[in-house]
Amino acid sequence: MKTMNILVFSLLCCLSSKSVLSSSDHYNAIFNFGDSYSDTGNFLITGALAYPEIKNLPYGETFFHHATGRCSNGRLIIDFIAEAFGLPYLPPYLAVAEGPPVRMGVNFAVAGATAIDASFFSAQNITLWTNDSLNVQLGWFKSLKSSLCTTKQECDEYFKKSLFLVGEIGENDYSFSFLFGRTIEQLRPLVPQIVGAIIRAVSILIEEGAVNLVVPGQLPTGCFSLYLTLFQSANESAYDPKTGCLKAYNALFKYHNNYLKQELQKLREQYPHARVMYADYYGASISIYRTPKFYGFYGGALRACCGGGGPYNYNNSASCGNPGSTACEDPSAFVDWDGIHLTEAAYHFVSKRLFYGGFTSPPLLS
């Protein structure tokens, strides 16, 4: 069985992200909504006041060799998806909003964005990085739409050949709440509201003409070094013995994912003409936390590549890019980049599993 796993993984590795997929699976454009897991520069253009570190190296060091506004050392899942369909990397909306139409796709994601509107959090005295929530991003899309097509028939034809990604989004709704002292017990009842915001966004996009939509779930955030550092427990039973991740936090994110899947099924019944795909980011990535060295992550999965020391190399007062922090020599050997985001190598691993590993339902490739 182990030999078979090695063979399958070797096959996946040989499938280059640069290879363009068959014409039957081809899209002419990609439109992306989300947060820092897929932002390609919008937050940077706004000034990145809450997280200025992403303006400089080591962010972007591996592939682009300069900071691009991506919260990683290189490419993100959305970049590998664009490569796979032979499309250019998605420009951030704020860089092209006033320019000529960008017909091959646009990225509306903003680092720090929430699924629920920012006003909800300010009413609870929770400070966010940005007010550019999912609702704001939808507004940007509607503003851009008139430059892409005019008549309903033209829009239908154009969007029929476009891929829409709605997320990952929602992680910040939980994380900022945790950082401001909320507990898992307090946030669990919020799951329907967070998922509801995502579902409403998908519905709006379908009404606007979207036909092919990918809606990712949450990653196993209880494995991230920020969580492991800030929410560490003296109770050994708080940790998953197979991964070392925080069980209760991951249980919350799994609950979110299951709730999201249920609501997406209702959407499919409501819009039978649309292809609504669930991308299982959790399932696609959890195996690298169980056996990181098996998949080539010899630096491990729980310790950040870039950070300021401590058991998991995460130090809130010396986070990646700040004085006192250092970056590892080989980010490709690590899963965790800076405590809350993955390395390019880990994002590449997840993206290949979405395409070829059966972690998108229905399959991303028809």
GIDA-V335827 format. One record per run of one state. SS is the DSSP state (~ for helix, > for strand, _ for the rest). FROM is the first residue (numbers start at 1). LEN is the number of residues. If there is no record, write none. Layout:
<<SS:FROM:LEN> <SS:FROM:LEN>>
//
This chain:
<<_:1:1> <~:2:13> <_:15:8> <~:23:3> <_:26:3> <>:29:5> <_:34:8> <~:42:4> <_:46:6> <~:52:4> <_:56:21> <~:77:8> <_:85:6> <>:91:2> <~:93:4> <_:97:8> <>:105:3> <_:108:10> <~:118:5> <_:123:11> <~:134:15> <_:149:3> <~:152:9> <_:161:1> <>:162:5> <_:167:4> <~:171:9> <_:180:4> <~:184:5> <_:189:2> <~:191:17> <_:208:4> <>:212:5> <_:217:4> <~:221:3> <_:224:1> <~:225:6> <_:231:5> <~:236:3> <>:239:1> <_:240:6> <>:246:1> <~:247:24> <_:271:4> <>:275:5> <_:280:1> <~:281:10> <_:291:1> <~:292:4> <_:296:4> <>:300:1> <_:301:5> <>:306:2> <_:308:8> <~:316:3> <_:319:7> <>:326:2> <_:328:3> <~:331:3> <>:334:1> <_:335:1> <>:336:1> <_:337:5> <>:342:1> <_:343:1> <~:344:13> <_:357:3> <>:360:2> <_:362:5>>
//
